Amino acid sequence: MNLYETVFIITPVLSQEQVNEVTSKYKELLQEGGCEVINEESWGLKKLAYPIEKKSTGFYQLFEFKASPDFIEKWELTFKRDERILRFMTVRLDKYAAEYNQKRRKKLAEKAAN
């Protein structure tokens, strides 16, 4: 099992309830695939660097998870077929990136506690 991180952008024409539905769908897909979800972050509605499908904003979502390499192909195919997803990117994390993410999560937790 390798450590992966996926960031995807959901179209801004959806309501917050629909965005939550899309996010939970992909989380369930990870769990059904036997993956271990390590971290999930919703970055909210952000401005895009350039227009995509005539849209200038999108809802950003991040998943950090452990999965087998076979699963990633099915995972990305699901994103390609979903009209609600503007863009996505999945990256395999090395040990240094995993350490950095762990430190970042710890800092975010400390900020939230204060």
C-alpha positions in Angstrom: 0.0 0.0 0.0 1.3 3.4 -1.0 0.5 6.8 0.4 -1.4 9.1 -2.1 -2.9 12.6 -2.1 -5.7 13.7 -4.3 -6.9 17.2 -4.8 -10.0 17.8 -6.9 -12.1 20.8 -7.8 -15.9 20.5 -7.8 -18.0 22.8 -10.1 -19.2 26.0 -8.3 -22.8 25.7 -9.6 -23.6 23.1 -6.9 -25.1 23.9 -3.5 -23.2 23.2 -0.4 -25.4 20.1 0.2 -24.5 18.8 -3.2 -20.8 19.4 -2.7 -21.0 17.4 0.6 -22.8 14.6 -1.3 -20.0 14.5 -4.0 -17.3 14.5 -1.3 -19.0 11.7 0.7 -19.4 9.7 -2.6 -15.6 9.7 -3.1 -14.9 9.0 0.5 -17.2 5.9 0.3 -15.4 4.9 -2.9 -12.1 4.9 -1.1 -13.5 2.9 1.8 -15.1 0.3 -0.6 -11.7 0.0 -2.4 -10.1 -1.1 0.9 -8.2 2.2 1.3 -7.3 3.9 4.5 -8.3 7.5 4.6 -5.7 9.4 6.6 -6.8 13.0 6.1 -9.7 14.9 4.4 -9.8 18.6 4.0 -12.3 20.9 2.5 -10.7 24.1 1.3 -14.0 25.7 0.3 -14.8 27.9 -2.7 -11.6 29.4 -4.2 -10.8 31.4 -7.3 -9.2 29.4 -10.1 -5.9 30.5 -11.7 -7.7 30.4 -15.1 -11.2 29.7 -16.3 -12.2 26.0 -16.7 -15.4 25.3 -18.6 -16.3 29.1 -18.3 -16.1 28.9 -14.5 -13.7 31.1 -12.5 -14.2 29.5 -9.1 -14.5 25.9 -7.7 -14.8 24.0 -4.4 -11.5 22.4 -3.5 -11.3 19.1 -1.7 -8.2 17.1 -0.5 -8.0 13.4 0.4 -4.8 11.8 1.8 -5.0 8.0 1.8 -3.2 4.6 1.6 -4.2 2.5 -1.4 -2.8 -0.1 -3.7 -1.6 1.1 -7.1 -4.3 -0.9 -8.9 -7.0 1.1 -7.2 -5.7 4.5 -8.5 -6.6 3.7 -12.1 -10.2 3.0 -11.1 -10.2 6.1 -8.8 -9.1 8.4 -11.6 -11.5 6.9 -14.1 -14.3 7.8 -11.8 -13.2 11.4 -11.7 -13.0 11.6 -15.5 -16.5 10.3 -15.8 -18.0 12.7 -13.3 -19.3 16.0 -14.8 -19.3 17.7 -11.4 -15.5 17.5 -11.2 -13.6 20.3 -13.1 -10.0 19.0 -12.4 -8.2 16.5 -10.2 -4.7 15.4 -9.5 -3.5 12.3 -7.6 0.1 12.2 -6.4 2.0 9.3 -4.7 3.8 10.7 -1.6 7.3 9.8 -0.6 8.4 9.6 3.0 9.4 13.3 3.1 6.1 14.5 1.8 4.3 12.2 4.3 6.3 13.7 7.2 5.6 17.3 5.9 1.8 16.5 5.8 1.9 15.0 9.3 3.6 18.2 10.6 1.1 20.4 8.7 -1.9 18.5 10.2 -0.4 18.8 13.7 0.0 22.6 13.3 -3.6 22.9 12.0 -4.8 21.0 15.0 -2.9 23.2 17.4 -4.3 26.3 15.7 -7.8 25.0 15.9 -7.3 24.2 19.6 -6.3 27.8 20.4 
